[in-house]
Amino acid sequence: MIVGGHSSTPRSLRGLSARWPLKGITSHCGITAALPTAGAACASIRCRITANIWLRETAVRPRGDTAVRACGSVGAMAPRMFHRLFIGNRGEVAARVARACDLLGITPVFAVSAADRDAPYTRGREVVVLGPARAQMSYLDPVRLVQAARQSNCSALHPGWGFLAENPLLAALCQSHGITFIGPPAHVMQRMGQKIPAKRAMAAAGLAVIDGSDGVLANADEARAVADRVGYPVLLKADSGGGGRGMRVAERAAEVADAFAEAQNEARAAFGDPAVYLEQLIQGGRHVEIQIMADSYGQAVHLGERDCTVQRNHQKLIEESPSPALDDGERQRTLAAAVRAAREIGYVGAGTMEFLLDSAGVLRFMEMNTRLQVEHCVSEMRCGVDLVCEQIRVAAGHRLSLVQDEIEFSGHVIECRINAEDPADDFRPQPGVLTRWRSPADDSGAADIRVDTHVAEGYEVPPFYDSLLCKVITRGPDREAATARMEAALTALQCEGVPTTVPMHLAILRSADFRQNRYDTRRIPGWPPPTS
């Protein structure tokens, strides 16, 4: 029986059991231990249980109704809950999902590569070594993930965020092999992963969209005709894209043909799909996103918006809620439309709708992320709702534990992402050993400071993955107070052994442009610092 499984699979994703059969499982200590060949990329995996795992599981498992209120109660007549959940991700992501499992009384099983097998967050935990350090042979291999989940007797798989979190193939593979995917149905993920179908669905639900082509462009001549209609500058974008890849700007008609060809080539190389479309380029906009949560019973709620305008190379640096650039009328209109859109597309689970705020103060839909975001904890701090717990409960077939009127928004929240990168060396990632680590949350004990991390003193930052060390989140009664608490928290953070982005974050927070809300997506307020 699949607990909370989705019954609708897109036709293009059917037949996966035949294409990638999972067989030849062997057992070790009650937990399976070998991965069969499934194409040239597959090798063997092995499972490891540390000596005190069973004691650790007993220690963290809540009894009866001791799970946190935000997770809701699990009564005797409620839908079933998972007993074992496979975490198909690493680092801070895996640590965060495991905390939710502990609160819900679920045993988490960690997927790790060879580089992460002794990471601090896996100590005293059940671990499956997927393969070598390279992500393509571990965290990015959907067959290995599903096989490992089955072999470790897990009934659900949480993809986290990043890696394969928005991969409809992984979702469909899970369904084909009796594992609940913690996320939306594969067909919804596939539909929203393509930008043109997503824009059409959002426009039909009443959300404003950016003016542009009605579909993918057949050739450069069609691109030029659309650009002439919407006005320059324009942005050519990959239909299956993300992360800033497959995007080119054309400032005038003479540049459209080259921009079209370059966007197509990059989209083909990055995503295996050369389809591109065109939008009018909104200059000087603010990046705002809306957090959505929905269940399989047609209920959906929002948890407010987050402003993610402070970015570098399309990578978010600071997030906050509420957005200081948004007027309340546009906020309420768009929040209501986003909830309506989630219901109409049959969305299930946690998702984020991303918008650009134009010069007229209108939020225009860009795309939907069919997963939790790195910055979901900003919404958690402001609303007091555990989104990961809620996500798992919904996947298990439960209704949302609250309705919109029960969600209360408190104060202002800011998050800074701290990476092991050197701002003075063009943000070059800096792997190495943390010779000293002390979180500001260790000293304060305050509910208004939160640090999400997977590291500890002595941890070796590997060179194979993103360099995130932690996320620092602060809350205050207003933006000024939240900013002051963040500045104090970052000053108190002790990290030695590798350079970090803390100096850059402090420069941003202390800048007049940030404090007076005078910035947009074109530049980082306060960075680089002025030279004398």
MARGULO-229522 format. One record per residue (C-alpha): residue number from 1; residue in three letters; z negated, x, y. Coordinates in Angstrom, 2 decimals, m for minus. Layout:
N
NUM_ALA_Z_X_Y $
...
***
This chain:
532
1_MET_0.00_0.00_0.00 $
2_ILE_0.88_1.27_3.46 $
3_VAL_m1.89_0.55_5.94 $
4_GLY_m0.42_m0.51_9.23 $
5_GLY_3.09_0.62_8.23 $
6_HIS_6.12_m0.57_10.18 $
7_SER_8.72_m2.53_8.25 $
8_SER_11.78_m1.92_10.40 $
9_THR_13.78_1.29_9.86 $
10_PRO_17.08_1.99_11.60 $
11_ARG_20.05_1.93_9.27 $
12_SER_20.99_5.51_10.17 $
13_LEU_17.59_6.74_8.93 $
14_ARG_17.48_4.90_5.59 $
15_GLY_17.82_6.58_2.21 $
16_LEU_15.61_9.51_3.12 $
17_SER_13.78_9.45_m0.22 $
18_ALA_17.04_10.22_m1.97 $
19_ARG_18.12_12.90_0.50 $
20_TRP_14.76_14.72_0.57 $
21_PRO_12.86_13.86_m2.63 $
22_LEU_9.24_14.96_m2.74 $
23_LYS_8.50_16.14_m6.27 $
24_GLY_6.94_18.86_m8.33 $
25_ILE_3.45_18.44_m6.87 $
26_THR_0.69_20.47_m8.46 $
27_SER_m3.02_19.96_m7.99 $
28_HIS_m5.88_22.26_m7.07 $
29_CYS_m9.50_21.19_m6.52 $
30_GLY_m8.40_17.58_m6.13 $
31_ILE_m6.00_18.55_m3.38 $
32_THR_m2.33_19.29_m4.04 $
33_ALA_m1.22_22.83_m3.56 $
34_ALA_2.53_23.39_m3.82 $
35_LEU_5.56_22.33_m1.80 $
36_PRO_8.82_21.88_m3.75 $
37_THR_12.19_23.11_m2.65 $
38_ALA_13.95_20.66_m0.33 $
39_GLY_16.90_22.65_0.96 $
40_ALA_17.06_26.34_1.74 $
41_ALA_14.41_26.13_4.47 $
42_CYS_11.60_24.99_2.17 $
43_ALA_9.30_27.42_0.40 $
44_SER_5.77_27.06_m0.87 $
45_ILE_2.57_26.04_0.80 $
46_ARG_m0.96_26.34_m0.32 $
47_CYS_m4.15_24.54_0.51 $
48_ARG_m7.42_26.14_1.45 $
49_ILE_m10.87_24.55_1.56 $
50_THR_m13.58_26.54_3.22 $
51_ALA_m16.93_26.76_1.46 $
52_ASN_m18.74_24.28_3.66 $
53_ILE_m16.02_21.69_4.17 $
54_TRP_m17.67_18.86_2.30 $
55_LEU_m20.96_19.45_4.10 $
56_ARG_m19.15_19.50_7.45 $
57_GLU_m17.36_16.24_6.68 $
58_THR_m20.63_14.57_5.78 $
59_ALA_m22.26_15.83_8.96 $
60_VAL_m19.61_14.47_11.33 $
61_ARG_m18.84_11.15_9.64 $
62_PRO_m20.33_8.23_11.63 $
63_ARG_m22.25_5.59_9.69 $
64_GLY_m21.85_1.87_10.12 $
65_ASP_m21.12_0.98_13.74 $
66_THR_m21.85_4.38_15.25 $
67_ALA_m18.27_4.99_16.40 $
68_VAL_m17.93_5.08_20.17 $
69_ARG_m17.44_1.79_21.98 $
70_ALA_m14.00_2.83_23.23 $
71_CYS_m12.81_3.02_19.63 $
72_GLY_m13.90_m0.53_18.89 $
73_SER_m15.85_m1.75_15.90 $
74_VAL_m14.64_m1.82_12.33 $
75_GLY_m16.16_m4.93_10.78 $
76_ALA_m16.17_m5.96_7.14 $
77_MET_m13.28_m8.41_7.59 $
78_ALA_m11.20_m6.13_9.85 $
79_PRO_m7.96_m4.47_8.68 $
80_ARG_m8.41_m1.38_6.57 $
81_MET_m8.97_2.04_8.12 $
82_PHE_m7.52_5.31_6.88 $
83_HIS_m9.80_7.54_4.78 $
84_ARG_m7.78_10.74_5.21 $
85_LEU_m5.40_11.58_8.06 $
86_PHE_m3.00_14.51_8.24 $
87_ILE_m2.71_16.23_11.64 $
88_GLY_0.83_17.57_11.99 $
89_ASN_0.18_19.77_15.00 $
90_ARG_m1.89_22.71_16.17 $
91_GLY_m4.25_24.03_18.81 $
92_GLU_m5.80_21.76_21.40 $
93_VAL_m3.75_18.86_20.04 $
94_ALA_m5.18_19.17_16.55 $
95_ALA_m8.72_19.61_17.85 $
96_ARG_m8.41_16.46_19.97 $
97_VAL_m7.06_14.30_17.14 $
98_ALA_m9.79_15.59_14.82 $
99_ARG_m12.50_14.49_17.26 $
100_ALA_m11.12_10.96_17.15 $
101_CYS_m11.04_11.08_13.35 $
102_ASP_m14.68_12.13_13.29 $
103_LEU_m15.62_9.19_15.51 $
104_LEU_m13.78_6.76_13.25 $
105_GLY_m15.20_8.18_10.01 $
106_ILE_m11.83_9.55_8.88 $
107_THR_m11.43_12.91_7.13 $
108_PRO_m8.89_14.99_9.10 $
109_VAL_m6.64_17.41_7.22 $
110_PHE_m5.11_20.15_9.37 $
111_ALA_m1.57_21.45_9.09 $
112_VAL_m1.52_25.13_10.04 $
113_SER_0.94_27.97_10.01 $
114_ALA_m0.01_31.41_8.74 $
115_ALA_m0.81_32.36_12.35 $
116_ASP_m3.35_29.54_12.75 $
117_ARG_m5.09_29.55_9.37 $
118_ASP_m8.28_31.12_10.74 $
119_ALA_m8.29_29.46_14.16 $
120_PRO_m11.71_28.32_15.43 $
121_TYR_m10.87_24.61_15.25 $
122_THR_m10.17_24.83_11.50 $
123_ARG_m13.56_26.25_10.53 $
124_GLY_m15.37_24.07_8.04 $
125_ARG_m12.28_21.87_7.76 $
126_GLU_m9.65_21.05_5.18 $
127_VAL_m6.48_23.02_5.86 $
128_VAL_m2.93_23.07_4.49 $
129_VAL_m0.91_26.20_5.21 $
130_LEU_2.63_24.98_5.82 $
131_GLY_4.39_28.32_5.94 $
132_PRO_5.03_31.34_8.18 $
133_ALA_4.13_31.57_11.85 $
134_ARG_7.58_30.52_13.04 $
135_ALA_7.42_26.87_14.08 $
136_GLN_10.81_26.14_12.50 $
137_MET_9.29_26.90_9.09 $
138_SER_6.01_25.10_9.69 $
139_TYR_5.28_22.63_12.48 $
140_LEU_8.94_21.76_13.11 $
141_ASP_9.84_21.05_9.48 $
142_PRO_9.47_17.28_8.83 $
143_VAL_9.86_17.66_5.06 $
144_ARG_7.01_20.16_4.87 $
145_LEU_4.77_17.90_6.96 $
146_VAL_5.37_14.78_4.87 $
147_GLN_5.08_16.71_1.61 $
148_ALA_1.80_18.27_2.72 $
149_ALA_0.42_14.90_3.81 $
150_ARG_1.21_13.40_0.42 $
151_GLN_m0.13_16.34_m1.51 $
152_SER_m3.42_16.26_0.39 $
153_ASN_m3.81_12.54_m0.37 $
154_CYS_m3.53_11.43_3.25 $
155_SER_m2.42_7.89_4.00 $
156_ALA_m1.51_8.59_7.64 $
157_LEU_0.08_11.37_9.69 $
158_HIS_m0.65_11.98_13.37 $
159_PRO_2.08_14.10_15.04 $
160_GLY_0.07_14.74_18.22 $
161_TRP_2.26_15.64_21.19 $
162_GLY_5.00_18.24_21.26 $
163_PHE_6.76_19.58_18.14 $
164_LEU_7.96_16.50_16.14 $
165_ALA_5.91_13.84_17.93 $
166_GLU_9.04_12.02_19.13 $
167_ASN_11.21_12.67_16.09 $
168_PRO_12.42_9.40_14.48 $
169_LEU_13.36_11.30_11.33 $
170_LEU_9.71_12.26_10.76 $
171_ALA_8.62_8.67_11.37 $
172_ALA_11.21_7.35_8.91 $
173_LEU_10.34_10.01_6.31 $
174_CYS_6.68_8.96_6.53 $
175_GLN_7.58_5.33_5.99 $
176_SER_9.89_6.15_3.08 $
177_HIS_7.11_8.02_1.31 $
178_GLY_4.21_5.65_1.86 $
179_ILE_2.52_7.38_4.80 $
180_THR_1.68_5.61_8.05 $
181_PHE_3.13_7.40_11.07 $
182_ILE_0.74_7.27_14.03 $
183_GLY_3.29_6.20_16.63 $
184_PRO_5.92_3.57_17.35 $
185_PRO_8.41_2.34_14.73 $
186_ALA_11.25_4.77_14.07 $
187_HIS_13.90_2.42_15.44 $
188_VAL_11.99_1.97_18.72 $
189_MET_11.51_5.74_19.01 $
190_GLN_15.19_6.31_18.36 $
191_ARG_16.22_3.72_20.96 $
192_MET_13.89_4.99_23.68 $
193_GLY_14.76_8.62_22.93 $
194_GLN_18.27_7.98_24.24 $
195_LYS_18.17_7.64_27.99 $
196_ILE_20.93_5.07_28.55 $
197_PRO_19.60_2.45_26.06 $
198_ALA_16.11_3.07_27.44 $
199_LYS_17.26_2.49_31.04 $
200_ARG_19.04_m0.73_30.05 $
201_ALA_15.94_m2.06_28.30 $
202_MET_13.69_m1.20_31.24 $
203_ALA_16.06_m2.74_33.79 $
204_ALA_16.20_m5.93_31.73 $
205_ALA_12.39_m6.08_31.86 $
206_GLY_12.38_m5.88_35.66 $
207_LEU_11.76_m2.18_36.30 $
208_ALA_13.74_m0.47_39.05 $
209_VAL_16.04_2.27_37.74 $
210_ILE_17.87_5.15_39.39 $
211_ASP_21.44_4.25_40.33 $
212_GLY_24.05_5.95_38.16 $
213_SER_26.49_5.51_35.29 $
214_ASP_26.21_2.47_33.03 $
215_GLY_26.57_4.60_29.92 $
216_VAL_27.51_8.06_28.73 $
217_LEU_30.44_9.62_30.54 $
218_ALA_33.78_10.02_28.79 $
219_ASN_35.01_12.91_30.92 $
220_ALA_34.67_14.74_34.23 $
221_ASP_36.99_12.28_36.00 $
222_GLU_34.69_9.38_35.17 $
223_ALA_31.71_11.45_36.30 $
224_ARG_33.39_12.12_39.65 $
225_ALA_34.19_8.43_40.12 $
226_VAL_30.58_7.42_39.49 $
227_ALA_29.30_10.18_41.77 $
228_ASP_31.59_8.99_44.56 $
229_ARG_30.15_5.50_44.16 $
230_VAL_26.41_6.34_44.10 $
231_GLY_26.57_9.17_46.63 $
232_TYR_25.83_12.88_46.49 $
233_PRO_23.96_14.89_45.37 $
234_VAL_24.00_13.73_41.74 $
235_LEU_22.34_14.88_38.54 $
236_LEU_24.14_15.09_35.19 $
237_LYS_21.70_14.69_32.31 $
238_ALA_21.78_14.89_28.53 $
239_ASP_21.42_11.47_26.93 $
240_SER_19.26_12.93_24.14 $
241_GLY_17.60_15.51_26.36 $
242_GLY_14.19_16.47_27.62 $
243_GLY_12.21_19.36_29.04 $
244_GLY_14.74_20.02_31.80 $
245_ARG_17.53_21.06_29.41 $
246_GLY_21.04_19.63_29.63 $
247_MET_20.69_18.96_33.37 $
248_ARG_22.98_20.08_36.19 $
249_VAL_23.16_19.18_39.89 $
250_ALA_26.42_18.56_41.78 $
251_GLU_26.05_18.64_45.55 $
252_ARG_29.67_17.60_46.23 $
253_ALA_32.76_16.30_44.44 $
254_ALA_34.20_19.77_43.87 $
255_GLU_31.16_20.72_41.75 $
256_VAL_31.21_17.72_39.39 $
257_ALA_33.65_19.09_36.80 $
258_ASP_31.75_22.35_36.28 $
259_ALA_28.36_20.58_36.26 $
260_PHE_29.68_18.09_33.68 $
261_ALA_30.94_20.86_31.38 $
262_GLU_27.77_22.93_31.69 $
263_ALA_25.50_19.93_31.04 $
264_GLN_27.57_19.00_27.97 $
265_ASN_27.48_22.53_26.56 $
266_GLU_23.73_22.90_27.04 $
267_ALA_23.08_19.44_25.59 $
268_ARG_25.19_20.25_22.54 $
269_ALA_23.38_23.55_21.97 $
270_ALA_19.87_22.17_22.57 $
271_PHE_20.07_18.71_20.99 $
272_GLY_23.22_18.64_18.89 $
273_ASP_24.54_15.84_21.10 $
274_PRO_26.93_16.56_24.00 $
275_ALA_26.64_13.07_25.54 $
276_VAL_25.70_13.13_29.24 $
277_TYR_25.24_10.53_31.93 $
278_LEU_24.89_10.66_35.70 $
279_GLU_22.25_9.60_38.19 $
280_GLN_21.87_9.86_41.91 $
281_LEU_19.56_12.78_42.64 $
282_ILE_16.36_11.67_44.33 $
283_GLN_15.33_14.55_46.57 $
284_GLY_11.76_14.99_47.62 $
285_GLY_10.41_12.38_45.22 $
286_ARG_7.03_12.16_43.50 $
287_HIS_6.72_12.18_39.71 $
288_VAL_4.55_9.26_38.57 $
289_GLU_3.95_8.02_35.01 $
290_ILE_2.29_4.94_33.54 $
291_GLN_0.14_5.00_30.40 $
292_ILE_0.84_2.14_27.98 $
293_MET_m0.95_1.05_24.81 $
294_ALA_0.37_m1.73_22.57 $
295_ASP_m0.38_m3.18_19.13 $
296_SER_1.77_m4.82_16.45 $
297_TYR_0.60_m8.30_17.48 $
298_GLY_2.49_m8.34_20.77 $
299_GLN_m0.43_m7.26_22.95 $
300_ALA_0.07_m4.49_25.51 $
301_VAL_m2.02_m3.04_28.33 $
302_HIS_m1.66_m0.29_30.90 $
303_LEU_m4.26_2.32_31.78 $
304_GLY_m3.03_2.99_35.29 $
305_GLU_m0.71_5.65_36.58 $
306_ARG_m0.85_9.43_36.82 $
307_ASP_0.77_11.61_39.48 $
308_CYS_2.40_14.69_37.91 $
309_THR_4.31_15.97_40.92 $
310_VAL_2.86_19.51_40.87 $
311_GLN_5.23_21.20_38.42 $
312_ARG_6.92_24.50_37.75 $
313_ASN_10.31_24.49_35.98 $
314_HIS_9.74_20.88_34.90 $
315_GLN_6.39_21.84_33.34 $
316_LYS_3.39_19.98_34.72 $
317_LEU_0.58_22.02_36.22 $
318_ILE_m1.78_19.44_37.75 $
319_GLU_m2.11_15.72_37.03 $
320_GLU_m4.24_13.15_38.82 $
321_SER_m5.01_9.45_38.90 $
322_PRO_m4.57_7.35_40.90 $
323_SER_m1.45_8.67_42.63 $
324_PRO_m2.26_9.49_46.27 $
325_ALA_1.37_8.75_47.23 $
326_LEU_1.67_5.19_45.90 $
327_ASP_0.91_2.02_47.85 $
328_ASP_m1.00_m0.68_46.01 $
329_GLY_1.76_m3.29_46.14 $
330_GLU_4.31_m1.06_44.38 $
331_ARG_1.60_0.10_41.99 $
332_GLN_0.68_m3.40_40.82 $
333_ARG_4.30_m4.56_40.60 $
334_THR_5.36_m1.61_38.47 $
335_LEU_2.28_m1.65_36.24 $
336_ALA_2.88_m5.31_35.38 $
337_ALA_6.59_m4.69_34.74 $
338_ALA_5.80_m1.72_32.49 $
339_VAL_3.50_m3.83_30.31 $
340_ARG_6.16_m6.54_30.12 $
341_ALA_8.77_m3.97_29.12 $
342_ALA_6.56_m2.56_26.35 $
343_ARG_6.19_m6.03_24.86 $
344_GLU_9.89_m6.82_25.08 $
345_ILE_11.05_m3.67_23.27 $
346_GLY_8.47_m4.18_20.50 $
347_TYR_6.56_m1.04_21.34 $
348_VAL_3.54_m0.14_19.19 $
349_GLY_1.00_2.59_19.95 $
350_ALA_0.58_4.91_22.94 $
351_GLY_3.49_5.61_25.25 $
352_THR_4.25_6.80_28.75 $
353_MET_6.89_5.54_31.15 $
354_GLU_7.99_8.12_33.70 $
355_PHE_9.18_7.31_37.23 $
356_LEU_10.34_8.95_40.43 $
357_LEU_8.94_7.60_43.67 $
358_ASP_11.83_7.57_46.16 $
359_SER_11.76_7.86_49.94 $
360_ALA_11.60_4.07_50.26 $
361_GLY_8.38_3.94_48.23 $
362_VAL_10.03_2.42_45.14 $
363_LEU_9.14_3.67_41.65 $
364_ARG_12.36_4.14_39.67 $
365_PHE_12.28_4.47_35.88 $
366_MET_13.48_7.78_34.40 $
367_GLU_12.50_7.81_30.73 $
368_MET_9.86_6.85_28.18 $
369_ASN_7.83_9.28_26.09 $
370_THR_7.10_7.60_22.77 $
371_ARG_3.85_9.49_22.17 $
372_LEU_0.63_10.51_23.83 $
373_GLN_1.01_13.00_26.66 $
374_VAL_m0.88_16.25_27.14 $
375_GLU_m2.49_14.63_30.19 $
376_HIS_m3.67_11.44_28.44 $
377_CYS_m7.25_12.57_29.03 $
378_VAL_m6.80_11.88_32.76 $
379_SER_m6.48_8.17_31.92 $
380_GLU_m9.35_8.40_29.44 $
381_MET_m11.67_9.84_32.08 $
382_ARG_m10.73_7.20_34.63 $
383_CYS_m10.86_4.20_32.25 $
384_GLY_m13.45_5.18_29.64 $
385_VAL_m11.03_4.35_26.80 $
386_ASP_m10.50_6.75_23.89 $
387_LEU_m6.72_6.60_23.59 $
388_VAL_m6.51_8.61_20.37 $
389_CYS_m9.03_6.35_18.62 $
390_GLU_m7.15_3.32_19.90 $
391_GLN_m3.85_4.78_18.73 $
392_ILE_m5.18_5.35_15.20 $
393_ARG_m6.74_1.86_15.02 $
394_VAL_m3.48_0.23_16.09 $
395_ALA_m1.54_2.18_13.46 $
396_ALA_m4.01_0.96_10.82 $
397_GLY_m3.14_m2.64_11.70 $
398_HIS_m5.96_m3.47_14.10 $
399_ARG_m5.49_m5.36_17.32 $
400_LEU_m6.14_m3.64_20.62 $
401_SER_m9.89_m3.50_21.15 $
402_LEU_m9.62_m4.72_24.75 $
403_VAL_m7.45_m6.78_27.08 $
404_GLN_m6.20_m5.80_30.52 $
405_ASP_m9.00_m7.48_32.46 $
406_GLU_m11.59_m5.47_30.52 $
407_ILE_m10.17_m2.09_31.58 $
408_GLU_m12.12_m0.77_34.55 $
409_PHE_m10.84_2.09_36.71 $
410_SER_m13.48_4.45_38.10 $
411_GLY_m13.04_7.06_40.84 $
412_HIS_m10.41_9.78_41.02 $
413_VAL_m9.55_12.20_38.18 $
414_ILE_m7.74_15.56_38.29 $
415_GLU_m6.58_17.78_35.43 $
416_CYS_m5.50_21.43_35.46 $
417_ARG_m3.68_23.01_32.52 $
418_ILE_m4.87_26.59_32.03 $
419_ASN_m2.42_28.88_30.24 $
420_ALA_m2.56_32.48_29.08 $
421_GLU_0.13_33.49_31.56 $
422_ASP_0.22_35.96_34.41 $
423_PRO_1.22_34.27_37.70 $
424_ALA_1.73_37.72_39.26 $
425_ASP_4.29_38.61_36.56 $
426_ASP_6.57_35.57_36.82 $
427_PHE_4.22_33.59_34.54 $
428_ARG_4.98_35.75_31.53 $
429_PRO_2.96_34.55_28.48 $
430_GLN_0.22_37.02_27.55 $
431_PRO_m0.94_36.85_23.92 $
432_GLY_m4.10_38.73_23.06 $
433_VAL_m7.76_38.42_22.08 $
434_LEU_m10.25_36.49_24.21 $
435_THR_m13.02_39.03_24.63 $
436_ARG_m15.07_36.52_26.60 $
437_TRP_m14.85_32.75_26.79 $
438_ARG_m17.23_30.31_28.41 $
439_SER_m16.24_26.80_29.37 $
440_PRO_m17.61_25.24_32.58 $
441_ALA_m18.56_22.21_30.50 $
442_ASP_m21.02_24.40_28.56 $
443_ASP_m23.17_24.81_31.65 $
444_SER_m22.81_21.55_33.53 $
445_GLY_m23.39_18.95_30.83 $
446_ALA_m22.07_16.46_33.37 $
447_ALA_m19.96_13.49_32.38 $
448_ASP_m17.63_14.23_35.29 $
449_ILE_m16.42_17.57_33.85 $
450_ARG_m14.48_17.71_30.61 $
451_VAL_m12.78_20.66_28.92 $
452_ASP_m10.38_20.08_26.03 $
453_THR_m9.75_23.31_24.14 $
454_HIS_m9.23_24.86_20.73 $
455_VAL_m10.29_28.39_21.60 $
456_ALA_m13.52_30.35_21.37 $
457_GLU_m14.64_33.89_22.10 $
458_GLY_m12.76_36.24_19.78 $
459_TYR_m9.78_33.90_19.40 $
460_GLU_m6.41_35.64_19.30 $
461_VAL_m3.77_33.85_21.38 $
462_PRO_m0.65_33.97_19.17 $
463_PRO_2.76_34.83_20.63 $
464_PHE_4.62_32.14_18.69 $
465_TYR_3.70_28.94_20.55 $
466_ASP_2.91_27.64_24.03 $
467_SER_0.16_29.53_25.79 $
468_LEU_m2.19_26.63_26.65 $
469_LEU_m5.84_27.69_26.50 $
470_CYS_m7.52_24.55_27.77 $
471_LYS_m7.34_21.52_30.01 $
472_VAL_m10.03_21.13_32.64 $
473_ILE_m10.59_17.56_33.85 $
474_THR_m12.91_16.48_36.66 $
475_ARG_m13.80_13.10_38.11 $
476_GLY_m15.24_12.16_41.48 $
477_PRO_m15.77_9.03_43.54 $
478_ASP_m12.65_10.00_45.53 $
479_ARG_m9.88_12.63_45.56 $
480_GLU_m11.80_15.03_47.79 $
481_ALA_m14.83_15.03_45.49 $
482_ALA_m12.71_15.40_42.34 $
483_THR_m10.89_18.35_43.92 $
484_ALA_m14.16_20.04_44.91 $
485_ARG_m15.51_19.63_41.36 $
486_MET_m12.32_21.08_39.93 $
487_GLU_m12.53_24.08_42.21 $
488_ALA_m16.13_24.68_41.11 $
489_ALA_m15.23_24.23_37.44 $
490_LEU_m12.33_26.68_37.55 $
491_THR_m14.51_29.22_39.39 $
492_ALA_m17.13_28.88_36.62 $
493_LEU_m14.60_29.25_33.78 $
494_GLN_m15.05_32.67_32.16 $
495_CYS_m12.02_34.02_30.32 $
496_GLU_m11.48_37.73_29.69 $
497_GLY_m8.95_39.55_27.53 $
498_VAL_m5.83_37.78_28.77 $
499_PRO_m4.67_36.77_32.26 $
500_THR_m4.72_33.07_33.06 $
501_THR_m3.19_30.65_35.56 $
502_VAL_m6.60_29.95_37.16 $
503_PRO_m5.75_31.92_40.34 $
504_MET_m2.66_29.79_40.87 $
505_HIS_m4.56_26.54_40.34 $
506_LEU_m7.26_27.59_42.80 $
507_ALA_m4.62_28.49_45.39 $
508_ILE_m3.05_25.04_44.98 $
509_LEU_m6.35_23.16_45.18 $
510_ARG_m7.42_25.07_48.30 $
511_SER_m4.13_24.62_50.12 $
512_ALA_m3.87_22.26_53.08 $
513_ASP_m0.66_20.80_51.68 $
514_PHE_m2.38_19.69_48.48 $
515_ARG_m5.48_18.37_50.17 $
516_GLN_m3.43_16.45_52.74 $
517_ASN_m0.90_15.21_50.16 $
518_ARG_2.09_16.96_51.78 $
519_TYR_4.29_17.94_48.83 $
520_ASP_6.92_16.67_46.41 $
521_THR_8.77_17.82_43.27 $
522_ARG_10.75_20.47_45.16 $
523_ARG_7.87_22.89_45.67 $
524_ILE_4.36_23.75_44.53 $
525_PRO_1.79_23.27_47.31 $
526_GLY_0.00_26.52_48.12 $
527_TRP_2.07_28.63_45.72 $
528_PRO_3.20_31.29_46.03 $
529_PRO_0.49_32.14_48.53 $
530_PRO_1.68_33.26_51.96 $
531_THR_2.12_36.99_52.37 $
532_SER_0.34_38.76_55.19 $
***
